[in-house]
Amino acid sequence: MARVSIFLLTVALIAGMVGCGEPVPSYDLTIASTTGGNVTIPGEGTFTYNAGTVVSLNATSDTGYQFDRWTGDVGTITNVYAASPNITINGNYTITANFVEYAPMVAAGEKHTVGLKSDGTVVATGYNEYGQCNVSGWTNITQVAAGWWHTVGLRANGTVIAVGLNTGGGPCDVGNWTSITQVGAGNAYTVGLKSDGTVVAVGANDVGQCNVTGWTGIVQVAGGGSHTVGLKSDGTVVATGGNWSGQCDVSNWTDIIQVAAGEGHTVGLKKDGTVVAVGVNSFGQCDVSNWTGIVQVAAGGYHSVGVKGDGTAVAVGLNSDWQCYVGGWTDIRQVAAGRWHTVGLRFDGTVDAIGWNRDGQCNVTGWDLD
């Protein structure tokens, strides 16, 4: 009987040891959000999960805002730019859902004008032979760009959409782009800035305007007639493409905070509010050396436009269709320059346009982008 009891006790001890493996550690996930939205799944605050648990997240934006990205301990989030990704719990994490306001803006192509509304929808007017104005179904757009015959939209999730003429290398072939933070459109090509500071481009590349592989540290891009310009985080500028008029001669520029590219010239806004320009100057489009107090610039086919800090506008260059006649504009917060027309967005969300209007590209009366 004693032997039987010892045997049963031994079996019980072994069974207990097998069933009592290493305990699964647990970790805290702390979730917060910025102004403009909240995290609805699993909520906000601190939650405890076993290691290896896959947790679903959902960030919901308020009216007038859009989800931007997740920040913090995001190493195991499947996509930091997605509002509803998963996160795998392998440690104590703190994450934040970031939201930004929809910012209305205008863009101008060769013969069409595009407006981004504060609700993320888009309007367009003008020449539509190639469908470049077919933007009525676009939603959740955070930025727009207008090429000569195509229109590009950046979605809140970092993907890109485009409509219009798609020959000559496929400037509208942007459906596979991801993690994009800004887009630009040239004559027949599209350029995109990625979240890691690198750049992608598709479309016509006959003079190297899409040769942006290797660019790093970029914070803004601009597409011109046949050249592409990139602003680096240190305030210097790079450019590629056609340089027959010196429009790519920007290697000595410093302290730049914004760039714009026209048909054959490049404009740079310096942090002190002055402006520089290089390239073809047959109509005086580069005569910007006396500009001061500028907060934003645009480059058209053969003219340059600037917004001053007091909401007025200035312009130089070809004025054949009165595209430079902006001296009476007030309360302007952003301008765009097409090939032969100029568009201005006012602080109240209304829009003004002047210049060539044979295709209705200046028919913006009634637009309210706010």
KOLVO-564240 format. One record per residue (C-alpha): residue number from 1; y, x, z; residue in one letter. Coordinates in nm, 2 decimals, padded with zeros to 4 digits. Example, Ala and Ser with C-alpha at 12.3 -4.5 7.8 and 13.67 -1.06 7.14 Angstrom:
// KOLVO-564240
<rec nr="1" north="-00.45" east="01.23" up="00.78" rest="A"/>
<rec nr="2" north="-00.11" east="01.37" up="00.71" rest="S"/>
// end
This chain:
// KOLVO-564240
<rec nr="1" north="00.00" east="00.00" up="00.00" rest="M"/>
<rec nr="2" north="00.24" east="00.29" up="00.08" rest="A"/>
<rec nr="3" north="00.17" east="00.45" up="-00.26" rest="R"/>
<rec nr="4" north="00.25" east="00.12" up="-00.43" rest="V"/>
<rec nr="5" north="00.58" east="00.08" up="-00.24" rest="S"/>
<rec nr="6" north="00.69" east="00.43" up="-00.33" rest="I"/>
<rec nr="7" north="00.60" east="00.37" up="-00.69" rest="F"/>
<rec nr="8" north="00.80" east="00.04" up="-00.71" rest="L"/>
<rec nr="9" north="01.10" east="00.21" up="-00.54" rest="L"/>
<rec nr="10" north="01.09" east="00.49" up="-00.79" rest="T"/>
<rec nr="11" north="01.08" east="00.25" up="-01.08" rest="V"/>
<rec nr="12" north="01.37" east="00.06" up="-00.93" rest="A"/>
<rec nr="13" north="01.58" east="00.37" up="-00.89" rest="L"/>
<rec nr="14" north="01.51" east="00.48" up="-01.25" rest="I"/>
<rec nr="15" north="01.60" east="00.14" up="-01.38" rest="A"/>
<rec nr="16" north="01.92" east="00.14" up="-01.18" rest="G"/>
<rec nr="17" north="02.02" east="00.48" up="-01.32" rest="M"/>
<rec nr="18" north="01.95" east="00.37" up="-01.68" rest="V"/>
<rec nr="19" north="02.17" east="00.05" up="-01.63" rest="G"/>
<rec nr="20" north="02.46" east="00.23" up="-01.47" rest="C"/>
<rec nr="21" north="02.59" east="00.45" up="-01.75" rest="G"/>
<rec nr="22" north="02.94" east="00.60" up="-01.76" rest="E"/>
<rec nr="23" north="03.19" east="00.33" up="-01.70" rest="P"/>
<rec nr="24" north="03.41" east="00.24" up="-02.01" rest="V"/>
<rec nr="25" north="03.77" east="00.35" up="-01.94" rest="P"/>
<rec nr="26" north="04.05" east="00.10" up="-01.98" rest="S"/>
<rec nr="27" north="04.41" east="00.17" up="-02.10" rest="Y"/>
<rec nr="28" north="04.74" east="-00.01" up="-02.10" rest="D"/>
<rec nr="29" north="04.92" east="-00.12" up="-02.41" rest="L"/>
<rec nr="30" north="05.29" east="-00.19" up="-02.35" rest="T"/>
<rec nr="31" north="05.47" east="-00.39" up="-02.62" rest="I"/>
<rec nr="32" north="05.84" east="-00.45" up="-02.67" rest="A"/>
<rec nr="33" north="06.07" east="-00.56" up="-02.95" rest="S"/>
<rec nr="34" north="06.43" east="-00.50" up="-03.07" rest="T"/>
<rec nr="35" north="06.69" east="-00.77" up="-03.13" rest="T"/>
<rec nr="36" north="06.60" east="-00.99" up="-03.42" rest="G"/>
<rec nr="37" north="06.24" east="-01.10" up="-03.34" rest="G"/>
<rec nr="38" north="05.95" east="-01.08" up="-03.10" rest="N"/>
<rec nr="39" north="05.58" east="-00.99" up="-03.08" rest="V"/>
<rec nr="40" north="05.39" east="-01.32" up="-03.07" rest="T"/>
<rec nr="41" north="05.04" east="-01.17" up="-03.07" rest="I"/>
<rec nr="42" north="04.93" east="-01.06" up="-02.81" rest="P"/>
<rec nr="43" north="05.28" east="-01.10" up="-02.67" rest="G"/>
<rec nr="44" north="05.52" east="-00.86" up="-02.50" rest="E"/>
<rec nr="45" north="05.46" east="-00.68" up="-02.18" rest="G"/>
<rec nr="46" north="05.17" east="-00.47" up="-02.06" rest="T"/>
<rec nr="47" north="04.81" east="-00.55" up="-02.15" rest="F"/>
<rec nr="48" north="04.49" east="-00.37" up="-02.04" rest="T"/>
<rec nr="49" north="04.20" east="-00.32" up="-02.28" rest="Y"/>
<rec nr="50" north="03.88" east="-00.12" up="-02.28" rest="N"/>
<rec nr="51" north="03.88" east="00.20" up="-02.48" rest="A"/>
<rec nr="52" north="03.79" east="00.14" up="-02.85" rest="G"/>
<rec nr="53" north="03.92" east="-00.22" up="-02.85" rest="T"/>
<rec nr="54" north="04.09" east="-00.32" up="-03.18" rest="V"/>
<rec nr="55" north="04.39" east="-00.54" up="-03.10" rest="V"/>
<rec nr="56" north="04.56" east="-00.76" up="-03.35" rest="S"/>
<rec nr="57" north="04.94" east="-00.75" up="-03.36" rest="L"/>
<rec nr="58" north="05.19" east="-01.00" up="-03.50" rest="N"/>
<rec nr="59" north="05.57" east="-00.95" up="-03.51" rest="A"/>
<rec nr="60" north="05.78" east="-01.26" up="-03.60" rest="T"/>
<rec nr="61" north="06.14" east="-01.22" up="-03.71" rest="S"/>
<rec nr="62" north="06.43" east="-01.45" up="-03.62" rest="D"/>
<rec nr="63" north="06.65" east="-01.61" up="-03.89" rest="T"/>
<rec nr="64" north="06.86" east="-01.35" up="-04.06" rest="G"/>
<rec nr="65" north="06.63" east="-01.06" up="-03.96" rest="Y"/>
<rec nr="66" north="06.33" east="-00.90" up="-04.10" rest="Q"/>
<rec nr="67" north="06.05" east="-00.69" up="-03.95" rest="F"/>
<rec nr="68" north="06.12" east="-00.32" up="-04.02" rest="D"/>
<rec nr="69" north="05.84" east="-00.11" up="-03.86" rest="R"/>
<rec nr="70" north="05.64" east="-00.02" up="-03.55" rest="W"/>
<rec nr="71" north="05.76" east="00.28" up="-03.35" rest="T"/>
<rec nr="72" north="05.62" east="00.46" up="-03.04" rest="G"/>
<rec nr="73" north="05.26" east="00.55" up="-03.00" rest="D"/>
<rec nr="74" north="05.16" east="00.43" up="-03.35" rest="V"/>
<rec nr="75" north="04.89" east="00.68" up="-03.44" rest="G"/>
<rec nr="76" north="04.61" east="00.42" up="-03.45" rest="T"/>
<rec nr="77" north="04.81" east="00.14" up="-03.60" rest="I"/>
<rec nr="78" north="04.67" east="00.06" up="-03.94" rest="T"/>
<rec nr="79" north="05.01" east="00.02" up="-04.11" rest="N"/>
<rec nr="80" north="05.33" east="00.07" up="-03.92" rest="V"/>
<rec nr="81" north="05.53" east="-00.12" up="-04.19" rest="Y"/>
<rec nr="82" north="05.31" east="-00.43" up="-04.17" rest="A"/>
<rec nr="83" north="05.41" east="-00.71" up="-03.93" rest="A"/>
<rec nr="84" north="05.05" east="-00.80" up="-03.86" rest="S"/>
<rec nr="85" north="04.84" east="-00.48" up="-03.83" rest="P"/>
<rec nr="86" north="04.57" east="-00.38" up="-03.59" rest="N"/>
<rec nr="87" north="04.59" east="-00.11" up="-03.33" rest="I"/>
<rec nr="88" north="04.28" east="00.07" up="-03.18" rest="T"/>
<rec nr="89" north="04.31" east="00.14" up="-02.81" rest="I"/>
<rec nr="90" north="04.22" east="00.50" up="-02.73" rest="N"/>
<rec nr="91" north="04.48" east="00.58" up="-02.46" rest="G"/>
<rec nr="92" north="04.79" east="00.44" up="-02.28" rest="N"/>
<rec nr="93" north="05.02" east="00.33" up="-02.56" rest="Y"/>
<rec nr="94" north="05.38" east="00.20" up="-02.57" rest="T"/>
<rec nr="95" north="05.49" east="00.05" up="-02.90" rest="I"/>
<rec nr="96" north="05.80" east="-00.14" up="-03.02" rest="T"/>
<rec nr="97" north="05.84" east="-00.39" up="-03.31" rest="A"/>
<rec nr="98" north="06.17" east="-00.31" up="-03.48" rest="N"/>
<rec nr="99" north="06.38" east="-00.57" up="-03.66" rest="F"/>
<rec nr="100" north="06.68" east="-00.53" up="-03.88" rest="V"/>
<rec nr="101" north="06.93" east="-00.78" up="-04.02" rest="E"/>
<rec nr="102" north="06.91" east="-00.88" up="-04.38" rest="Y"/>
<rec nr="103" north="07.21" east="-00.71" up="-04.54" rest="A"/>
<rec nr="104" north="07.35" east="-00.88" up="-04.85" rest="P"/>
<rec nr="105" north="07.43" east="-00.65" up="-05.15" rest="M"/>
<rec nr="106" north="07.50" east="-00.65" up="-05.52" rest="V"/>
<rec nr="107" north="07.37" east="-00.44" up="-05.80" rest="A"/>
<rec nr="108" north="07.48" east="-00.41" up="-06.17" rest="A"/>
<rec nr="109" north="07.28" east="-00.32" up="-06.48" rest="G"/>
<rec nr="110" north="07.39" east="-00.29" up="-06.83" rest="E"/>
<rec nr="111" north="07.46" east="-00.66" up="-06.89" rest="K"/>
<rec nr="112" north="07.33" east="-00.83" up="-06.58" rest="H"/>
<rec nr="113" north="07.43" east="-00.86" up="-06.21" rest="T"/>
<rec nr="114" north="07.20" east="-00.91" up="-05.91" rest="V"/>
<rec nr="115" north="07.28" east="-01.03" up="-05.56" rest="G"/>
<rec nr="116" north="07.07" east="-01.00" up="-05.25" rest="L"/>
<rec nr="117" north="07.13" east="-01.28" up="-05.00" rest="K"/>
<rec nr="118" north="07.11" east="-01.25" up="-04.63" rest="S"/>
<rec nr="119" north="06.80" east="-01.46" up="-04.62" rest="D"/>
<rec nr="120" north="06.61" east="-01.21" up="-04.83" rest="G"/>
<rec nr="121" north="06.62" east="-01.41" up="-05.15" rest="T"/>
<rec nr="122" north="06.78" east="-01.29" up="-05.48" rest="V"/>
<rec nr="123" north="07.01" east="-01.43" up="-05.75" rest="V"/>
<rec nr="124" north="07.09" east="-01.29" up="-06.09" rest="A"/>
<rec nr="125" north="07.31" east="-01.37" up="-06.38" rest="T"/>
<rec nr="126" north="07.37" east="-01.22" up="-06.73" rest="G"/>
<rec nr="127" north="07.16" east="-01.10" up="-07.02" rest="Y"/>
<rec nr="128" north="06.80" east="-01.21" up="-06.97" rest="N"/>
<rec nr="129" north="06.63" east="-01.12" up="-07.30" rest="E"/>
<rec nr="130" north="06.36" east="-00.93" up="-07.11" rest="Y"/>
<rec nr="131" north="06.34" east="-01.14" up="-06.80" rest="G"/>
<rec nr="132" north="06.55" east="-00.91" up="-06.59" rest="Q"/>
<rec nr="133" north="06.72" east="-01.21" up="-06.42" rest="C"/>
<rec nr="134" north="06.39" east="-01.39" up="-06.33" rest="N"/>
<rec nr="135" north="06.42" east="-01.33" up="-05.96" rest="V"/>
<rec nr="136" north="06.44" east="-01.68" up="-05.83" rest="S"/>
<rec nr="137" north="06.10" east="-01.66" up="-05.65" rest="G"/>
<rec nr="138" north="06.16" east="-01.33" up="-05.47" rest="W"/>
<rec nr="139" north="06.16" east="-01.35" up="-05.09" rest="T"/>
<rec nr="140" north="06.17" east="-01.10" up="-04.80" rest="N"/>
<rec nr="141" north="06.37" east="-00.86" up="-05.01" rest="I"/>
<rec nr="142" north="06.57" east="-00.59" up="-04.83" rest="T"/>
<rec nr="143" north="06.73" east="-00.41" up="-05.12" rest="Q"/>
<rec nr="144" north="06.78" east="-00.45" up="-05.50" rest="V"/>
<rec nr="145" north="06.86" east="-00.22" up="-05.79" rest="A"/>
<rec nr="146" north="06.94" east="-00.29" up="-06.15" rest="A"/>
<rec nr="147" north="06.85" east="-00.08" up="-06.44" rest="G"/>
<rec nr="148" north="06.98" east="-00.12" up="-06.79" rest="W"/>
<rec nr="149" north="06.72" east="-00.39" up="-06.87" rest="W"/>
<rec nr="150" north="06.52" east="-00.43" up="-06.55" rest="H"/>
<rec nr="151" north="06.56" east="-00.53" up="-06.19" rest="T"/>
<rec nr="152" north="06.39" east="-00.39" up="-05.89" rest="V"/>
<rec nr="153" north="06.34" east="-00.54" up="-05.54" rest="G"/>
<rec nr="154" north="06.23" east="-00.37" up="-05.22" rest="L"/>
<rec nr="155" north="06.03" east="-00.59" up="-04.99" rest="R"/>
<rec nr="156" north="06.05" east="-00.58" up="-04.61" rest="A"/>
<rec nr="157" north="05.69" east="-00.44" up="-04.59" rest="N"/>
<rec nr="158" north="05.78" east="-00.14" up="-04.80" rest="G"/>
<rec nr="159" north="05.63" east="-00.26" up="-05.13" rest="T"/>
<rec nr="160" north="05.82" east="-00.30" up="-05.45" rest="V"/>
<rec nr="161" north="05.86" east="-00.57" up="-05.72" rest="I"/>
<rec nr="162" north="06.02" east="-00.54" up="-06.06" rest="A"/>
<rec nr="163" north="06.09" east="-00.76" up="-06.37" rest="V"/>
<rec nr="164" north="06.23" east="-00.69" up="-06.71" rest="G"/>
<rec nr="165" north="06.16" east="-00.47" up="-07.00" rest="L"/>
<rec nr="166" north="05.86" east="-00.26" up="-06.93" rest="N"/>
<rec nr="167" north="05.82" east="-00.04" up="-07.23" rest="T"/>
<rec nr="168" north="05.89" east="00.33" up="-07.25" rest="G"/>
<rec nr="169" north="05.67" east="00.45" up="-06.97" rest="G"/>
<rec nr="170" north="05.66" east="00.13" up="-06.75" rest="G"/>
<rec nr="171" north="05.97" east="00.12" up="-06.53" rest="P"/>
<rec nr="172" north="05.83" east="-00.21" up="-06.38" rest="C"/>
<rec nr="173" north="05.49" east="-00.05" up="-06.29" rest="D"/>
<rec nr="174" north="05.57" east="-00.03" up="-05.92" rest="V"/>
<rec nr="175" north="05.30" east="-00.27" up="-05.79" rest="G"/>
<rec nr="176" north="05.11" east="00.01" up="-05.61" rest="N"/>
<rec nr="177" north="05.40" east="00.16" up="-05.43" rest="W"/>
<rec nr="178" north="05.39" east="00.15" up="-05.05" rest="T"/>
<rec nr="179" north="05.60" east="00.28" up="-04.76" rest="S"/>
<rec nr="180" north="05.91" east="00.27" up="-04.97" rest="I"/>
<rec nr="181" north="06.25" east="00.26" up="-04.79" rest="T"/>
<rec nr="182" north="06.49" east="00.26" up="-05.08" rest="Q"/>
<rec nr="183" north="06.48" east="00.20" up="-05.46" rest="V"/>
<rec nr="184" north="06.70" east="00.31" up="-05.75" rest="G"/>
<rec nr="185" north="06.70" east="00.21" up="-06.12" rest="A"/>
<rec nr="186" north="06.80" east="00.41" up="-06.42" rest="G"/>
<rec nr="187" north="06.82" east="00.34" up="-06.79" rest="N"/>
<rec nr="188" north="06.45" east="00.28" up="-06.83" rest="A"/>
<rec nr="189" north="06.29" east="00.41" up="-06.52" rest="Y"/>
<rec nr="190" north="06.26" east="00.33" up="-06.15" rest="T"/>
<rec nr="191" north="06.28" east="00.57" up="-05.85" rest="V"/>
<rec nr="192" north="06.16" east="00.51" up="-05.50" rest="G"/>
<rec nr="193" north="06.22" east="00.68" up="-05.17" rest="L"/>
<rec nr="194" north="05.92" east="00.70" up="-04.93" rest="K"/>
<rec nr="195" north="05.94" east="00.69" up="-04.56" rest="S"/>
<rec nr="196" north="05.83" east="01.05" up="-04.53" rest="D"/>
<rec nr="197" north="06.13" east="01.17" up="-04.74" rest="G"/>
<rec nr="198" north="05.94" east="01.22" up="-05.06" rest="T"/>
<rec nr="199" north="06.02" east="01.04" up="-05.39" rest="V"/>
<rec nr="200" north="05.82" east="00.86" up="-05.66" rest="V"/>
<rec nr="201" north="05.93" east="00.76" up="-06.01" rest="A"/>
<rec nr="202" north="05.79" east="00.57" up="-06.31" rest="V"/>
<rec nr="203" north="05.92" east="00.49" up="-06.66" rest="G"/>
<rec nr="204" north="06.09" east="00.70" up="-06.93" rest="A"/>
<rec nr="205" north="06.07" east="01.07" up="-06.86" rest="N"/>
<rec nr="206" north="06.17" east="01.22" up="-07.19" rest="D"/>
<rec nr="207" north="06.42" east="01.45" up="-07.03" rest="V"/>
<rec nr="208" north="06.26" east="01.49" up="-06.69" rest="G"/>
<rec nr="209" north="06.44" east="01.21" up="-06.51" rest="Q"/>
<rec nr="210" north="06.11" east="01.12" up="-06.33" rest="C"/>
<rec nr="211" north="06.03" east="01.48" up="-06.23" rest="N"/>
<rec nr="212" north="06.08" east="01.42" up="-05.86" rest="V"/>
<rec nr="213" north="05.74" east="01.56" up="-05.73" rest="T"/>
<rec nr="214" north="05.81" east="01.82" up="-05.47" rest="G"/>
<rec nr="215" north="06.14" east="01.67" up="-05.34" rest="W"/>
<rec nr="216" north="06.13" east="01.65" up="-04.96" rest="T"/>
<rec nr="217" north="06.38" east="01.56" up="-04.69" rest="G"/>
<rec nr="218" north="06.54" east="01.30" up="-04.91" rest="I"/>
<rec nr="219" north="06.74" east="01.01" up="-04.75" rest="V"/>
<rec nr="220" north="06.89" east="00.84" up="-05.06" rest="Q"/>
<rec nr="221" north="06.81" east="00.82" up="-05.43" rest="V"/>
<rec nr="222" north="07.01" east="00.71" up="-05.74" rest="A"/>
<rec nr="223" north="06.91" east="00.65" up="-06.10" rest="G"/>
<rec nr="224" north="07.16" east="00.71" up="-06.39" rest="G"/>
<rec nr="225" north="07.14" east="00.69" up="-06.76" rest="G"/>
<rec nr="226" north="06.88" east="00.97" up="-06.79" rest="S"/>
<rec nr="227" north="06.91" east="01.16" up="-06.46" rest="H"/>
<rec nr="228" north="06.80" east="01.11" up="-06.10" rest="T"/>
<rec nr="229" north="06.99" east="01.22" up="-05.80" rest="V"/>
<rec nr="230" north="06.86" east="01.27" up="-05.44" rest="G"/>
<rec nr="231" north="07.06" east="01.31" up="-05.12" rest="L"/>
<rec nr="232" north="06.89" east="01.54" up="-04.87" rest="K"/>
<rec nr="233" north="06.91" east="01.50" up="-04.49" rest="S"/>
<rec nr="234" north="07.13" east="01.81" up="-04.46" rest="D"/>
<rec nr="235" north="07.40" east="01.67" up="-04.69" rest="G"/>
<rec nr="236" north="07.30" east="01.87" up="-04.99" rest="T"/>
<rec nr="237" north="07.20" east="01.71" up="-05.32" rest="V"/>
<rec nr="238" north="06.93" east="01.76" up="-05.59" rest="V"/>
<rec nr="239" north="06.91" east="01.62" up="-05.94" rest="A"/>
<rec nr="240" north="06.68" east="01.62" up="-06.23" rest="T"/>
<rec nr="241" north="06.68" east="01.49" up="-06.59" rest="G"/>
<rec nr="242" north="06.93" east="01.51" up="-06.88" rest="G"/>
<rec nr="243" north="07.21" east="01.76" up="-06.80" rest="N"/>
<rec nr="244" north="07.40" east="01.79" up="-07.13" rest="W"/>
<rec nr="245" north="07.73" east="01.71" up="-06.96" rest="S"/>
<rec nr="246" north="07.66" east="01.88" up="-06.63" rest="G"/>
<rec nr="247" north="07.57" east="01.56" up="-06.45" rest="Q"/>
<rec nr="248" north="07.29" east="01.75" up="-06.26" rest="C"/>
<rec nr="249" north="07.52" east="02.04" up="-06.15" rest="D"/>
<rec nr="250" north="07.52" east="01.93" up="-05.78" rest="V"/>
<rec nr="251" north="07.35" east="02.23" up="-05.62" rest="S"/>
<rec nr="252" north="07.67" east="02.34" up="-05.45" rest="N"/>
<rec nr="253" north="07.76" east="02.01" up="-05.30" rest="W"/>
<rec nr="254" north="07.76" east="01.99" up="-04.92" rest="T"/>
<rec nr="255" north="07.85" east="01.73" up="-04.65" rest="D"/>
<rec nr="256" north="07.75" east="01.44" up="-04.88" rest="I"/>
<rec nr="257" north="07.66" east="01.11" up="-04.73" rest="I"/>
<rec nr="258" north="07.61" east="00.89" up="-05.04" rest="Q"/>
<rec nr="259" north="07.54" east="00.95" up="-05.41" rest="V"/>
<rec nr="260" north="07.57" east="00.74" up="-05.73" rest="A"/>
<rec nr="261" north="07.46" east="00.81" up="-06.08" rest="A"/>
<rec nr="262" north="07.62" east="00.67" up="-06.40" rest="G"/>
<rec nr="263" north="07.54" east="00.70" up="-06.77" rest="E"/>
<rec nr="264" north="07.63" east="01.07" up="-06.78" rest="G"/>
<rec nr="265" north="07.80" east="01.15" up="-06.45" rest="H"/>
<rec nr="266" north="07.73" east="01.18" up="-06.08" rest="T"/>
<rec nr="267" north="07.95" east="01.08" up="-05.79" rest="V"/>
<rec nr="268" north="07.92" east="01.20" up="-05.43" rest="G"/>
<rec nr="269" north="08.09" east="01.07" up="-05.12" rest="L"/>
<rec nr="270" north="08.16" east="01.33" up="-04.86" rest="K"/>
<rec nr="271" north="08.16" east="01.26" up="-04.49" rest="K"/>
<rec nr="272" north="08.54" east="01.31" up="-04.46" rest="D"/>
<rec nr="273" north="08.59" east="01.02" up="-04.70" rest="G"/>
<rec nr="274" north="08.68" east="01.23" up="-05.01" rest="T"/>
<rec nr="275" north="08.48" east="01.22" up="-05.33" rest="V"/>
<rec nr="276" north="08.34" east="01.47" up="-05.58" rest="V"/>
<rec nr="277" north="08.20" east="01.41" up="-05.93" rest="A"/>
<rec nr="278" north="08.05" east="01.60" up="-06.22" rest="V"/>
<rec nr="279" north="07.94" east="01.52" up="-06.57" rest="G"/>
<rec nr="280" north="08.10" east="01.37" up="-06.88" rest="V"/>
<rec nr="281" north="08.46" east="01.30" up="-06.82" rest="N"/>
<rec nr="282" north="08.58" east="01.18" up="-07.15" rest="S"/>
<rec nr="283" north="08.74" east="00.87" up="-07.00" rest="F"/>
<rec nr="284" north="08.84" east="01.02" up="-06.67" rest="G"/>
<rec nr="285" north="08.54" east="00.88" up="-06.48" rest="Q"/>
<rec nr="286" north="08.52" east="01.21" up="-06.28" rest="C"/>
<rec nr="287" north="08.89" east="01.21" up="-06.18" rest="D"/>
<rec nr="288" north="08.82" east="01.13" up="-05.81" rest="V"/>
<rec nr="289" north="08.96" east="01.44" up="-05.64" rest="S"/>
<rec nr="290" north="09.26" east="01.25" up="-05.50" rest="N"/>
<rec nr="291" north="09.05" east="00.97" up="-05.35" rest="W"/>
<rec nr="292" north="09.06" east="00.95" up="-04.97" rest="T"/>
<rec nr="293" north="08.94" east="00.71" up="-04.70" rest="G"/>
<rec nr="294" north="08.64" east="00.61" up="-04.92" rest="I"/>
<rec nr="295" north="08.33" east="00.45" up="-04.75" rest="V"/>
<rec nr="296" north="08.11" east="00.37" up="-05.06" rest="Q"/>
<rec nr="297" north="08.10" east="00.47" up="-05.42" rest="V"/>
<rec nr="298" north="07.94" east="00.34" up="-05.74" rest="A"/>
<rec nr="299" north="07.90" east="00.49" up="-06.09" rest="A"/>
<rec nr="300" north="07.88" east="00.28" up="-06.40" rest="G"/>
<rec nr="301" north="07.84" east="00.35" up="-06.77" rest="G"/>
<rec nr="302" north="08.17" east="00.53" up="-06.81" rest="Y"/>
<rec nr="303" north="08.36" east="00.45" up="-06.49" rest="H"/>
<rec nr="304" north="08.35" east="00.52" up="-06.11" rest="S"/>
<rec nr="305" north="08.44" east="00.28" up="-05.83" rest="V"/>
<rec nr="306" north="08.51" east="00.34" up="-05.46" rest="G"/>
<rec nr="307" north="08.56" east="00.12" up="-05.16" rest="V"/>
<rec nr="308" north="08.82" east="00.22" up="-04.91" rest="K"/>
<rec nr="309" north="08.79" east="00.17" up="-04.53" rest="G"/>
<rec nr="310" north="09.06" east="-00.10" up="-04.55" rest="D"/>
<rec nr="311" north="08.85" east="-00.31" up="-04.78" rest="G"/>
<rec nr="312" north="09.04" east="-00.23" up="-05.10" rest="T"/>
<rec nr="313" north="08.89" east="-00.08" up="-05.41" rest="A"/>
<rec nr="314" north="08.98" east="00.20" up="-05.65" rest="V"/>
<rec nr="315" north="08.83" east="00.28" up="-06.00" rest="A"/>
<rec nr="316" north="08.88" east="00.54" up="-06.27" rest="V"/>
<rec nr="317" north="08.73" east="00.58" up="-06.62" rest="G"/>
<rec nr="318" north="08.68" east="00.36" up="-06.93" rest="L"/>
<rec nr="319" north="08.88" east="00.04" up="-06.89" rest="N"/>
<rec nr="320" north="08.81" east="-00.13" up="-07.22" rest="S"/>
<rec nr="321" north="08.71" east="-00.46" up="-07.06" rest="D"/>
<rec nr="322" north="08.92" east="-00.43" up="-06.75" rest="W"/>
<rec nr="323" north="08.62" east="-00.30" up="-06.55" rest="Q"/>
<rec nr="324" north="08.86" east="-00.07" up="-06.36" rest="C"/>
<rec nr="325" north="09.11" east="-00.34" up="-06.28" rest="Y"/>
<rec nr="326" north="09.01" east="-00.37" up="-05.91" rest="V"/>
<rec nr="327" north="09.35" east="-00.29" up="-05.76" rest="G"/>
<rec nr="328" north="09.40" east="-00.64" up="-05.63" rest="G"/>
<rec nr="329" north="09.06" east="-00.67" up="-05.46" rest="W"/>
<rec nr="330" north="09.06" east="-00.70" up="-05.08" rest="T"/>
<rec nr="331" north="08.81" east="-00.75" up="-04.81" rest="D"/>
<rec nr="332" north="08.55" east="-00.57" up="-05.01" rest="I"/>
<rec nr="333" north="08.25" east="-00.42" up="-04.83" rest="R"/>
<rec nr="334" north="08.04" east="-00.30" up="-05.13" rest="Q"/>
<rec nr="335" north="08.08" east="-00.24" up="-05.50" rest="V"/>
<rec nr="336" north="07.84" east="-00.20" up="-05.79" rest="A"/>
<rec nr="337" north="07.91" east="-00.07" up="-06.14" rest="A"/>
<rec nr="338" north="07.73" east="-00.18" up="-06.45" rest="G"/>
<rec nr="339" north="07.77" east="-00.03" up="-06.79" rest="R"/>
<rec nr="340" north="08.09" east="-00.21" up="-06.87" rest="W"/>
<rec nr="341" north="08.16" east="-00.43" up="-06.56" rest="H"/>
<rec nr="342" north="08.23" east="-00.40" up="-06.19" rest="T"/>
<rec nr="343" north="08.11" east="-00.62" up="-05.90" rest="V"/>
<rec nr="344" north="08.25" east="-00.65" up="-05.55" rest="G"/>
<rec nr="345" north="08.09" east="-00.80" up="-05.24" rest="L"/>
<rec nr="346" north="08.34" east="-00.94" up="-04.99" rest="R"/>
<rec nr="347" north="08.29" east="-00.95" up="-04.61" rest="F"/>
<rec nr="348" north="08.26" east="-01.33" up="-04.63" rest="D"/>
<rec nr="349" north="07.96" east="-01.30" up="-04.86" rest="G"/>
<rec nr="350" north="08.14" east="-01.41" up="-05.18" rest="T"/>
<rec nr="351" north="08.14" east="-01.20" up="-05.49" rest="V"/>
<rec nr="352" north="08.39" east="-01.10" up="-05.75" rest="D"/>
<rec nr="353" north="08.33" east="-00.94" up="-06.09" rest="A"/>
<rec nr="354" north="08.54" east="-00.81" up="-06.37" rest="I"/>
<rec nr="355" north="08.47" east="-00.65" up="-06.71" rest="G"/>
<rec nr="356" north="08.25" east="-00.73" up="-07.00" rest="W"/>
<rec nr="357" north="08.13" east="-01.09" up="-06.97" rest="N"/>
<rec nr="358" north="07.99" east="-01.17" up="-07.31" rest="R"/>
<rec nr="359" north="07.65" east="-01.22" up="-07.15" rest="D"/>
<rec nr="360" north="07.76" east="-01.39" up="-06.83" rest="G"/>
<rec nr="361" north="07.72" east="-01.09" up="-06.61" rest="Q"/>
<rec nr="362" north="08.05" east="-01.17" up="-06.44" rest="C"/>
<rec nr="363" north="07.96" east="-01.53" up="-06.37" rest="N"/>
<rec nr="364" north="07.94" east="-01.49" up="-06.00" rest="V"/>
<rec nr="365" north="08.18" east="-01.76" up="-05.89" rest="T"/>
<rec nr="366" north="08.01" east="-01.97" up="-05.63" rest="G"/>
<rec nr="367" north="07.78" east="-01.70" up="-05.51" rest="W"/>
<rec nr="368" north="07.77" east="-01.68" up="-05.13" rest="D"/>
<rec nr="369" north="07.53" east="-01.40" up="-05.03" rest="L"/>
<rec nr="370" north="07.57" east="-01.46" up="-04.65" rest="D"/>
// end
